[in-house]
Amino acid sequence: MGFHYFARGSVASHGHFRIVRSGVPVQVRGLVVKPGDVLHGDENGLISVPPAPLGDLQAAVENVRSKERRLMEYVRSAGFKLDGVKPYF
């Protein structure tokens, strides 16, 4: 189907699975996922992104990237001190 998937546990790369249904709500480790939900996941877990006007999404993403960029510039600078990180949070 061309999309990433999440499983309750480890899955062997050559394991056999079958799709029983699609387009129905499922539960992934306690998180109920409904068709159309926006998800974000990585090796640390999976979250459902709350509904929001998509027009605001680009500004929110740029805000996070800007803050992270400033923090990383400070961390990589010659004047880096651990106490100096506090203002970034």
Backbone as CSV, one residue per row, in Angstrom:
resi,resn,N_x,N_y,N_z,CA_x,CA_y,CA_z,C_x,C_y,C_z
1,MET,0.813,-1.194,0.000,0.000,0.000,0.000,0.857,1.258,0.000
2,GLY,2.159,1.121,0.245,3.047,2.263,0.113,3.101,3.205,1.300
3,PHE,2.829,2.743,2.518,2.932,3.614,3.674,3.613,2.872,4.812
4,HIS,4.161,3.634,5.756,4.809,3.036,6.915,3.753,2.478,7.850
5,TYR,4.148,1.546,8.680,3.202,0.973,9.623,3.874,0.817,10.975
6,PHE,3.061,0.722,12.000,3.533,0.548,13.367,2.910,-0.727,13.907
7,ALA,3.655,-1.429,14.741,3.164,-2.689,15.280,3.331,-2.706,16.785
8,ARG,2.598,-3.573,17.422,2.625,-3.687,18.870,3.990,-4.151,19.360
9,GLY,4.690,-4.936,18.595,5.999,-5.456,18.994,6.910,-5.558,17.787
10,SER,7.964,-6.303,17.945,8.911,-6.488,16.849,8.279,-7.324,15.744
11,VAL,8.679,-7.031,14.528,8.196,-7.779,13.375,9.410,-8.195,12.561
12,ALA,9.534,-9.486,12.298,10.643,-9.962,11.476,10.485,-9.401,10.064
13,SER,11.603,-9.008,9.478,11.501,-8.368,8.167,10.945,-9.291,7.102
14,HIS,11.038,-10.577,7.309,10.503,-11.519,6.327,9.252,-12.211,6.856
15,GLY,8.672,-11.630,7.900,7.462,-12.220,8.471,6.288,-12.092,7.508
16,HIS,5.357,-12.981,7.638,4.160,-12.944,6.791,3.028,-12.300,7.576
17,PHE,2.339,-11.398,6.980,1.197,-10.762,7.606,0.102,-10.642,6.567
18,ARG,-1.065,-10.376,7.021,-2.159,-10.161,6.085,-2.997,-9.003,6.581
19,ILE,-3.504,-8.222,5.670,-4.366,-7.097,5.998,-5.791,-7.632,6.044
20,VAL,-6.419,-7.516,7.202,-7.764,-8.039,7.393,-8.809,-7.010,6.992
21,ARG,-8.599,-5.745,7.396,-9.526,-4.658,7.092,-8.724,-3.382,6.900
22,SER,-9.322,-2.432,6.223,-8.722,-1.101,6.131,-9.846,-0.084,6.230
23,GLY,-9.476,1.154,6.586,-10.480,2.201,6.692,-11.316,2.116,7.949
24,VAL,-10.806,1.440,8.984,-11.525,1.324,10.254,-10.602,1.776,11.384
25,PRO,-11.157,2.243,12.512,-10.295,2.606,13.650,-9.525,1.389,14.151
26,VAL,-8.289,1.643,14.580,-7.457,0.597,15.179,-6.840,1.152,16.455
27,GLN,-6.279,0.264,17.245,-5.603,0.682,18.470,-4.151,0.243,18.376
28,VAL,-3.237,1.194,18.572,-1.804,0.913,18.556,-1.268,1.269,19.930
29,ARG,-0.973,0.263,20.731,-0.464,0.451,22.095,-1.290,1.465,22.888
30,GLY,-2.605,1.338,22.804,-3.498,2.200,23.570,-3.947,3.456,22.852
31,LEU,-3.307,3.796,21.734,-3.680,4.983,20.963,-4.701,4.573,19.909
32,VAL,-5.902,5.141,19.984,-6.921,4.859,18.979,-6.646,5.738,17.760
33,VAL,-6.500,5.109,16.611,-6.206,5.794,15.368,-7.376,5.582,14.422
34,LYS,-7.943,6.705,13.963,-9.097,6.648,13.059,-8.660,7.039,11.648
35,PRO,-9.358,6.543,10.633,-9.025,6.958,9.270,-9.017,8.490,9.164
36,GLY,-7.985,9.025,8.534,-7.862,10.472,8.376,-7.036,11.150,9.446
37,ASP,-6.716,10.446,10.548,-5.877,11.040,11.590,-4.480,11.322,11.036
38,VAL,-3.871,12.389,11.510,-2.494,12.710,11.161,-1.618,12.184,12.285
39,LEU,-0.624,11.365,11.936,0.246,10.738,12.932,1.683,11.172,12.729
40,HIS,2.431,11.154,13.819,3.875,11.351,13.749,4.488,10.239,14.580
41,GLY,5.451,9.546,14.007,6.063,8.452,14.746,7.512,8.260,14.366
42,ASP,8.260,7.699,15.304,9.642,7.308,15.061,9.966,6.179,16.025
43,GLU,11.256,5.902,16.208,11.636,4.794,17.076,11.243,5.024,18.535
44,ASN,10.882,6.251,18.886,10.501,6.567,20.259,9.013,6.436,20.528
45,GLY,8.205,6.318,19.482,6.777,6.176,19.705,5.943,6.794,18.606
46,LEU,4.655,6.879,18.878,3.679,7.338,17.906,2.711,8.286,18.597
47,ILE,2.411,9.419,17.954,1.425,10.346,18.504,0.428,10.711,17.408
48,SER,-0.743,11.094,17.842,-1.765,11.605,16.943,-1.719,13.126,17.034
49,VAL,-1.593,13.776,15.888,-1.516,15.231,15.847,-2.933,15.785,15.917
50,PRO,-3.216,16.641,16.888,-4.579,17.180,17.017,-5.000,17.952,15.766
51,PRO,-6.279,17.911,15.454,-6.757,18.673,14.301,-6.474,20.166,14.487
52,ALA,-6.047,20.796,13.418,-5.775,22.234,13.448,-5.930,22.758,12.031
53,PRO,-6.247,24.018,11.919,-6.326,24.585,10.567,-4.974,24.447,9.868
54,LEU,-4.949,23.865,8.674,-3.695,23.635,7.975,-2.976,24.926,7.635
55,GLY,-3.699,26.023,7.548,-3.068,27.302,7.268,-2.099,27.717,8.364
56,ASP,-2.330,27.259,9.582,-1.466,27.593,10.710,-0.275,26.646,10.826
57,LEU,-0.327,25.518,10.123,0.695,24.484,10.287,2.077,24.961,9.855
58,GLN,2.186,25.597,8.699,3.488,26.032,8.207,4.158,27.005,9.182
59,ALA,3.393,27.930,9.734,3.949,28.893,10.697,4.400,28.186,11.960
60,ALA,3.634,27.203,12.417,4.001,26.460,13.624,5.284,25.661,13.396
61,VAL,5.394,25.034,12.237,6.599,24.260,11.912,7.808,25.188,11.856
62,GLU,7.673,26.322,11.211,8.791,27.263,11.115,9.180,27.800,12.489
63,ASN,8.216,28.011,13.362,8.499,28.463,14.722,9.361,27.439,15.464
64,VAL,8.998,26.163,15.377,9.778,25.109,16.040,11.168,25.024,15.431
65,ARG,11.244,25.030,14.108,12.557,24.942,13.447,13.450,26.113,13.822
66,SER,12.891,27.302,13.914,13.659,28.488,14.268,14.234,28.363,15.682
67,LYS,13.390,27.925,16.625,13.856,27.754,18.004,14.945,26.689,18.084
68,GLU,14.734,25.568,17.392,15.732,24.500,17.406,17.037,24.960,16.747
69,ARG,16.931,25.748,15.676,18.120,26.252,14.985,18.942,27.131,15.925
70,ARG,18.271,28.054,16.642,18.989,28.941,17.573,19.652,28.127,18.686
71,LEU,18.934,27.129,19.211,19.496,26.286,20.268,20.733,25.547,19.760
72,MET,20.635,24.925,18.588,21.763,24.161,18.061,22.947,25.061,17.718
73,GLU,22.692,26.269,17.247,23.792,27.207,16.992,24.516,27.519,18.289
74,TYR,23.758,27.700,19.374,24.391,27.968,20.666,25.182,26.751,21.151
75,VAL,24.568,25.575,21.058,25.229,24.351,21.542,26.534,24.113,20.785
76,ARG,26.572,24.432,19.517,27.773,24.206,18.697,28.780,25.353,18.781
77,SER,28.427,26.431,19.469,29.313,27.590,19.528,30.459,27.371,20.515
78,ALA,31.496,28.165,20.348,32.669,28.084,21.238,32.318,28.535,22.652
79,GLY,31.291,29.377,22.803,30.911,29.880,24.123,29.877,29.030,24.846
80,PHE,29.628,27.831,24.367,28.600,26.972,24.960,28.907,26.646,26.417
81,LYS,27.893,26.818,27.270,27.929,26.375,28.663,26.559,25.801,28.955
82,LEU,26.511,24.749,29.743,25.249,24.070,30.022,24.221,25.022,30.627
83,ASP,24.633,25.892,31.529,23.697,26.842,32.138,23.087,27.796,31.108
84,GLY,23.770,28.019,30.006,23.281,28.923,28.980,22.126,28.355,28.157
85,VAL,21.816,27.093,28.347,20.748,26.444,27.590,19.369,26.798,28.153
86,LYS,19.287,27.124,29.418,17.999,27.385,30.079,17.091,28.362,29.339
87,PRO,17.586,29.479,28.813,16.689,30.418,28.119,15.999,29.835,26.881
88,TYR,16.534,28.755,26.352,15.954,28.153,25.148,14.732,27.280,25.463
89,PHE,14.488,27.071,26.740,13.342,26.240,27.134,12.392,27.091,27.876
